[in-house]
Amino acid sequence: MALLSCQRRVRPPGAQGGEYRIDGSLALAPAPGHTPGSSVLRLASGTDRAVFVGDLVHSPLQFAEPDCDTCLSENQVETTRSRRRILEEAADTRSLIFPAHLPGHGAAEVRRDGDTFALSRWAPFASI
């Protein structure tokens, strides 16, 4: 019995990259640029959506200025392209963005603000 089963999802013509379905709710999607194999993890449950963005967001400034990048990316042009694409998708689907490198605990909901993005709200983790 396999512990992990991944199925490659074929994207429509013109779409870039491929997404790997882990199960019905979880998918790994490429987000090239930062380092080889950079990706984001997408989670869907009913109408709720979340994106774990890993190394795409290192500073809150990158929500308002998604074309700003750190010196840490191997390919800054590709990283900013990936960041913008993921932020656009998150804004359009009202997905919560879980940044790995921002201080504090929680997630951001972004909205489009012209050709950049703004925080609609910060969703802090609730104590149980």
N, C-alpha and C positions, 0 to 999 in steps of 0.2 A: 504494500500500500504506500503510495507516494505521500510525503508530508506536504508537498507544495506542488500545485498544478497550475501552470500558466498557459493561457491561450492567447495567441497573437490576434488582435482585432484588426481587420483590414479597414483602412480609412478610405473615404471617397476620393475620386481622382482630384488632384490638386492639393490635398492635405499633406502636411509634412510630418514625417516621423511615424512611429507606430506606438500603440499603447498596449501594454501587457496586462490582461485581466488576471487578477489573482483569484478572485471569486466574484460573485454577483454585486458586491458592494465596494470592492477595493481594486484599484488599478494603478499601475506604475507607468508614468508617461515621461518621455525624454524631455529634458530641459538643457540642451547643450550649451557649452561655453565656459562654465566655471572650471571644471576638470573633466577628463574623459569619463563618460558614463553618467554625467549629472542627470538627475531625474527628480520628479515630484511625485508624491503619493496622493492619489485622489480617493476620497471616501464619499459614498452616497448612501443615504438611508431615508427612504421615502422622499420627501421634498427637501430634506436637509443635505447640504453639501459642505465638504471641507477639502482644503488643499494644504498639504504639508510641503512647504516650499524649500526646505533645506537651505542651500547656499545661494538662492536667488535674491534674498533680501538680507542685507547686513546692517542696514540703517533705516530708521523711519523716513528719512529723506527720500529713499528710493520709492516710496508710494507717490509722493508729490513730483518727484523727478526720476522716473523709471529709467531714463537714459544715463543717469549717473552710475558709475560702477567703481568698485574698489580696485586696488592694484593686485588683488589676489586672483583674479580670473585669468585663465590661460588665453581666452579669446573674448575680449571685452565687447566687441560688436555682437557676437553670437549670444553672450550672456544677456546683454540689454534687450536683444530681440526676444529671447526666451522669457525674460522678466515681464516685458510689455505684453506678450501673448498670454501668459498665465494671469496677469492682473486683469486683462480685458475679459478673459473667460470667467474669472472670479466675480468681477463686477456684473457681468451679464447674467450669471447664474445665482448671484447672491451667496456665493460660497464663502465660508469663513477661511481666512488665511492664517495658518499656524507657522509663524516665522521661527526658525531655530536659533537665530542669533540676536534677537531683541531681548532686552531685559524684561523681567516680569513674567507672569504666567497668563496665558490666554490667547485669544485670536482676534484678528482684525476683519471687519467687514468693510470692503471698499466700494466706492461708487466712482463712476466716470466724472471727471471735472475738466471739461474741454478735452485736450489730448493727453491729460495726465489723470491722476487719481487722488481721491481724498478719502479719509476714514469716515465711514458712516457711523461706526461705533466700535468700541473695544469690548470684547466679550471675555471678561475675566473668568477664570476657573472658580467654581463655587465650592465652598467647603462642604464636605459630607458629614 
